Amino acid sequence: QVQLVESGGGLVQAGGSLRLSCAASGRTWGSYSMGWFRQAPGKEREFVGGISWSGDYTYYTDSVKGRFTISRDNAKNMVYLQMNSLKPEDTAVYYCAAAPFGSSWSSPSSFNSWGQGTQVTVST
């Protein structure tokens, strides 16, 4: 089992940037694929993207491609979501998630461990 704690959310103007962090713990954390999801008020949870356990492979949903970047530092037990050129429609609670070794980092159904979420609000 892996435990996840997100941080770095906040209020930012449209066009600005934020970097979310996810601190992970657990004996086998480094072998997990990791991902980010988001949920806006009144909407279903949306898969933002994922990264393989090695960090060599990433996947992004179309709406964030070219603006968001997922990275990880296994030595520090950290996963990051760098968000640039933010838009008001990016406003949501963002969740870090983990998928067991061997699971696809590009499939939202792979993820079975979740953090508590961090709020991101983008103003016009």
Disulfide bonds with the S-S distance in Angstrom:
Cys22-Cys96 2.13
